[in-house]
Amino acid sequence: MPQITGPISTDNVINASWQIAAEHYLYKDSIRVSINNEAIAHEFILLDESVINDEFFGESLVLQNTLVVRAVY
């Protein structure tokens, strides 16, 4: 499981970063940011993305290595 590092939240901004283990990935469309179960908009600041052909989900956009996400609430 990816680890979140940080400071996580300052001045109504959430910054989260993940170091994704070698030979592992996250599905880009699975990334969600929420507060009290309410989704908030986010942007990808740093990402290493590629397309794979997943045996279950077909062509999928995945993230590897380092991921940084920012959300303002």
N, C-alpha and C positions, 0 to 999 in steps of 0.2 A: 504494500500500500504506500502511495506517495506521502511524503512528510511535508507539512506546511511549516515554513520558517518565516521569521518576520521581525519587525513589529507588524502586527496584523491590522490595527485600526488606529487612526489619528484624524482628528478634525473632520469627521463624517466621511472619511475615505478608508476603504478596506484595501490593503495591498497584501496579496498572498502569493507566495512562490513555492514551487514544488521542484525538487530534484527527483526526476523519474529514473528509477534504476535502469542500468544498462540492459538492453534486450527486452524492455517492457515499454508499454505505451498506455496512454489514456485516450478514449474516444472523445474528440473535440465536442461533439454534441451532447456529451454527458456532463459537461462542466456547468454547474449552477451556483449562483450566489443568492443567499436568502437571509433575511433577518426575521425571526419569529414566524417562520414558515411563509413569509411573503417574499417572492422573487424580486430582486433588484437588478437593474441593468448593469452590465459589466463589459469591460474591454480587455482584450489580450494585449499586453504590453510587450512581452517577449515570448516567442514560441518557436518551436522547431516542429513543423508539421509536414506530414507526408500522407499519401494515399496508399492504402493497402487493400487487398482483396481478401476479406474475412470470410471464412467458410460458412458462418452463420448469418452475418449482416451484409454480405456483398461488399461492394466498393465503399470504403469508409475512410474518413479523414481522421488521422490519429496524431497525437502529440508525443514527442520524445524528449529526453534530456532535461531541459529546464523550461519551466512555464511560469510566467508572471501574469497575474490578473489584477485589475484595479476596478473597484466599484465605488460609486459615490451614492450616499443615501441621505 
